[in-house]
Amino acid sequence: MRISMDCKATAKIGEYSRGGKTRGDNSAADHDMGRREKHTPFGMANEDDGRLHMILGSSARTGDFITDSLYE
């Protein structure tokens, strides 16, 4: 089995505008004031069959988060 893993930067969670294009009447806040909730995305792709497994975690330590994600 061949897999590819990556962990990205922590992202604040909420209805925020990212400055991109929209395809509908979507509304979002343009600032993230007052939000404390943050999550780190971790993805693992099975390159043999194209399956993707995504986990969002709130661990402050990236290495611990990756290890916990692999265990699950």
C-alpha distances in whole Angstrom, upper triangle without the diagonal:
4,7,10,13,17,20,23,27,29,30,33,33,36,38,38,38,36,38,36,37,38,38,40,43,41,42,41,42,43,43,41,44,44,40,38,35,32,28,25,23,19,16,12,11,7,8,7,9,11,12,14,15,18,20,24,25,28,28,30,27,24,23,23,22,19,19,20,18,15,17,17
4,7,10,14,17,20,24,26,28,31,31,34,36,35,36,33,36,34,35,36,36,39,41,39,40,39,40,40,40,38,41,42,38,36,33,30,27,23,20,17,14,10,9,6,6,6,9,10,11,12,14,17,19,22,24,27,26,28,26,22,21,22,21,17,18,20,17,14,17,18
4,7,10,14,17,20,22,24,27,28,30,32,32,32,30,32,31,32,33,33,36,38,35,37,35,37,37,36,35,38,38,34,33,30,26,23,20,17,13,10,7,6,5,6,8,10,9,10,10,11,13,15,18,20,23,23,24,22,19,18,19,18,14,15,17,14,12,15,15
4,7,11,13,17,19,21,25,25,28,29,29,30,27,29,27,29,30,31,34,36,33,34,33,34,33,33,32,35,35,32,30,27,24,20,17,14,11,8,6,5,7,7,10,12,10,11,10,10,12,14,17,18,21,21,22,20,17,16,18,16,13,14,16,13,12,16,16
4,7,10,14,16,18,21,22,25,27,27,27,25,28,26,28,29,31,33,35,32,33,31,31,31,31,29,32,32,28,27,24,20,17,13,11,7,6,4,7,9,10,14,15,13,12,10,10,10,11,14,15,18,17,18,16,13,12,14,12,9,11,13,10,10,13,14
4,7,10,13,15,18,19,22,24,24,24,22,24,24,26,27,29,31,33,29,30,28,28,28,27,25,28,29,25,24,21,18,14,11,9,6,6,7,9,12,13,17,18,15,14,11,11,10,11,12,13,16,15,16,14,11,11,14,11,9,12,14,11,11,15,16
4,7,9,11,15,16,20,22,21,22,20,23,23,25,26,28,30,31,28,28,26,26,25,24,22,25,25,22,20,18,14,11,7,6,4,7,9,12,15,17,20,21,18,17,13,12,10,10,10,10,12,12,12,11,8,9,11,9,7,11,12,10,12,15,15
4,7,9,12,14,17,19,18,19,16,19,19,22,24,26,28,29,25,25,23,23,22,21,19,22,22,19,18,16,12,10,6,6,7,9,12,14,18,19,23,23,20,19,15,14,11,11,10,11,12,13,13,12,9,12,14,11,11,15,15,13,15,18,18
4,6,10,12,16,18,16,18,15,18,19,22,24,26,28,28,25,24,21,21,20,18,16,19,19,17,15,14,10,9,6,7,9,12,15,18,22,23,26,27,23,22,19,17,14,13,11,11,11,12,11,12,9,13,15,12,13,16,17,16,18,21,21
4,7,9,13,16,15,17,15,18,19,23,23,26,27,27,24,23,19,19,18,16,14,16,16,13,12,10,6,6,4,7,10,13,17,20,23,25,28,28,25,23,20,18,14,12,10,9,8,10,9,11,10,13,14,12,13,17,16,15,18,21,20
4,6,9,12,11,13,12,15,16,19,20,23,24,24,20,19,16,15,15,13,11,14,14,11,10,9,6,5,6,8,12,14,18,21,24,26,29,29,25,24,20,18,14,13,10,10,10,12,12,14,13,17,17,15,16,20,19,17,21,23,22
4,7,10,9,12,12,15,17,20,20,23,23,22,19,17,14,12,13,11,8,10,11,7,7,6,4,6,9,11,15,17,21,24,27,29,32,31,28,26,22,21,17,15,12,12,10,13,13,16,16,20,20,17,19,22,21,20,23,25,24
4,7,8,11,12,16,17,19,19,21,21,20,17,15,12,12,13,12,9,11,11,8,8,6,6,7,10,11,15,17,21,23,27,29,32,31,27,25,21,20,16,14,11,11,11,14,15,18,18,21,21,18,20,23,21,20,23,25,23
4,6,9,11,14,16,18,17,19,18,17,13,12,9,9,11,10,8,10,11,8,10,8,9,11,14,14,18,20,24,26,29,31,34,32,29,27,24,22,18,17,14,15,14,18,19,22,21,25,25,21,23,26,25,23,26,28,26
4,7,9,12,13,15,14,16,15,14,10,8,5,6,9,9,9,11,12,10,13,12,13,14,16,17,20,22,26,27,31,32,35,33,30,28,25,24,20,19,17,18,18,22,22,25,25,28,28,25,26,29,28,26,29,31,28
4,6,9,11,13,13,16,15,14,11,8,5,5,6,7,7,10,12,11,13,13,13,14,16,17,20,22,26,27,31,32,35,34,30,29,25,24,21,20,18,19,19,22,22,25,24,28,28,25,26,30,28,26,30,32,30
4,6,8,10,10,13,13,13,9,8,5,6,5,8,9,13,15,14,17,16,16,17,18,19,22,23,27,28,31,32,35,34,30,29,26,26,22,22,20,22,22,25,25,27,26,30,30,27,28,32,31,29,32,34,32
4,6,9,10,14,15,15,12,11,9,9,8,10,11,14,17,16,18,17,16,16,17,17,20,21,24,25,29,30,33,32,28,27,24,24,21,21,19,21,21,24,24,26,24,28,29,26,26,30,29,27,30,32,31
4,7,9,13,14,14,12,11,10,11,8,11,13,17,20,19,21,21,20,20,21,20,23,24,27,28,31,32,35,34,30,30,27,27,24,25,23,25,25,27,27,29,27,31,32,29,30,33,33,31,33,36,34
4,7,10,12,13,11,12,11,13,12,14,16,20,22,21,23,22,21,21,21,20,23,23,26,26,29,29,32,31,27,27,24,25,23,24,22,25,26,28,28,30,28,31,33,29,29,33,33,30,32,35,34
4,7,9,11,10,12,12,15,14,17,19,22,25,24,26,25,24,24,24,22,25,25,27,27,30,30,33,31,28,28,25,27,24,26,25,27,28,31,31,33,31,34,35,32,32,36,35,32,34,37,35
4,6,8,7,9,11,14,14,17,19,22,25,23,26,25,24,24,24,23,25,25,28,28,31,31,33,31,28,27,25,26,24,25,24,27,28,31,32,34,32,35,36,32,32,36,35,32,35,37,35
4,7,8,11,13,17,17,21,22,26,28,26,29,27,26,26,26,25,27,26,29,28,31,31,33,31,27,27,25,27,25,27,26,29,30,33,34,36,34,37,38,34,34,38,37,33,36,38,36
4,6,9,12,16,17,20,22,25,27,25,28,27,26,26,27,26,29,28,31,30,33,34,36,33,30,29,27,28,26,28,26,30,31,34,35,37,35,39,39,35,36,39,38,35,37,39,37
4,6,10,13,15,19,20,23,25,24,27,26,26,26,28,27,30,30,33,33,36,36,39,36,33,32,30,30,28,29,27,30,31,34,35,37,36,39,40,36,37,40,38,36,38,40,38
4,7,10,12,15,17,20,21,20,23,22,22,22,24,23,26,27,30,30,33,34,37,34,31,30,27,27,25,25,24,26,27,30,31,34,32,36,36,32,33,36,35,32,35,37,35
4,7,9,12,14,16,18,17,21,20,21,22,24,23,27,28,31,32,35,36,39,37,33,32,29,29,26,26,24,26,26,29,30,33,32,35,35,32,33,37,35,33,36,38,35
4,6,9,10,13,15,14,17,17,17,19,21,21,24,26,29,30,34,35,38,36,32,31,28,27,24,24,21,23,23,26,27,30,29,32,32,29,31,34,32,30,34,35,33
4,6,7,9,12,12,15,15,16,18,21,21,25,27,30,32,36,37,40,38,35,33,30,29,25,25,22,23,22,25,25,29,28,32,32,29,31,34,33,31,34,36,34
4,7,9,13,13,16,17,17,19,21,22,25,27,31,32,36,37,40,39,35,34,30,30,26,26,23,24,23,26,25,28,28,32,32,29,31,34,33,32,35,37,35
4,6,9,10,13,14,15,17,19,21,25,27,30,32,36,37,41,39,36,34,31,30,26,25,22,22,21,24,23,26,26,30,30,28,29,33,32,30,34,36,34
4,6,6,9,11,11,14,16,18,22,25,28,31,34,36,39,38,34,33,29,28,24,22,19,19,18,20,20,23,23,27,27,24,26,30,28,27,31,33,31
4,6,9,11,13,16,19,21,25,28,31,34,37,39,42,41,38,36,32,31,27,25,21,21,19,21,20,24,25,28,28,26,29,31,30,30,33,35,33
4,6,9,12,15,18,21,25,28,31,34,38,40,43,42,38,36,32,30,27,24,21,20,17,20,19,23,24,28,27,25,28,30,29,29,32,33,32
4,6,8,12,15,18,21,24,28,30,34,36,39,38,35,33,29,27,23,21,17,16,14,17,16,20,21,25,24,22,24,27,25,25,29,30,28
4,6,10,13,16,20,23,26,29,33,35,38,37,34,32,28,26,22,19,15,14,11,13,13,17,18,22,21,19,22,24,23,22,26,27,26
4,7,11,13,17,20,23,26,30,32,35,34,31,28,25,22,18,16,12,11,8,11,12,16,16,20,19,16,19,22,20,19,23,24,22
4,7,10,13,17,20,23,27,29,32,31,28,26,22,20,16,13,9,8,6,9,10,13,13,17,16,14,16,19,17,17,20,22,21
4,6,10,13,16,19,23,25,28,27,24,22,18,16,12,10,6,5,5,8,9,12,11,14,14,11,13,16,14,13,17,18,17
4,7,10,13,17,20,22,25,25,22,20,16,14,10,8,5,5,6,8,9,10,8,12,12,9,10,13,13,11,15,17,16
4,7,10,13,17,19,22,21,18,16,13,11,7,6,5,7,9,11,12,13,10,13,13,10,10,13,13,10,13,16,15
4,7,10,14,16,19,19,16,14,10,8,6,5,6,8,11,11,13,13,10,11,12,9,7,11,11,8,10,13,12
4,7,10,12,15,15,12,11,7,6,4,6,9,11,14,15,17,16,13,14,15,12,9,12,13,9,10,13,13
4,7,9,12,12,10,8,6,5,7,9,12,14,17,17,19,18,15,15,16,13,10,12,13,9,9,12,12
4,6,9,9,6,6,4,6,9,12,15,17,21,21,23,22,18,18,19,17,14,16,16,13,12,15,15
4,5,6,5,5,6,8,12,15,18,20,24,24,26,24,21,20,21,19,16,17,18,15,13,16,15
4,6,5,7,9,12,14,18,21,23,26,27,28,27,23,23,24,22,19,20,21,18,16,19,19
4,6,8,11,14,17,20,23,26,29,29,31,30,26,25,26,25,21,22,23,20,18,20,20
4,6,9,12,16,19,22,25,29,29,32,30,27,26,27,25,22,23,23,20,18,21,20
4,6,10,13,16,20,23,26,27,29,28,25,25,26,23,20,22,22,19,18,20,19
4,7,10,14,17,20,24,25,27,26,23,23,23,21,18,20,20,16,15,18,16
4,7,10,13,16,20,21,23,23,20,20,21,18,15,17,17,13,13,16,14
4,7,10,13,17,18,21,20,17,18,18,14,13,14,14,10,10,13,11
4,7,10,14,15,18,18,15,16,16,13,11,14,13,9,11,13,11
4,6,10,12,15,15,13,14,13,10,10,12,10,7,10,12,10
4,7,9,12,13,12,14,13,9,11,13,11,9,13,14,12
4,6,9,10,9,12,10,7,9,12,10,9,12,13,12
4,6,9,9,12,11,8,11,13,11,12,15,16,15
4,5,7,9,7,6,9,11,10,11,14,15,15
4,6,9,8,8,11,13,12,14,17,18,18
4,6,5,6,9,10,11,12,15,16,17
4,5,5,6,9,10,10,12,14,15
4,5,5,6,9,10,11,12,15
4,6,5,6,9,10,11,13
4,5,5,6,9,10,11
4,5,5,6,9,10
4,5,5,6,9
4,5,5,6
4,5,5
4,5
4
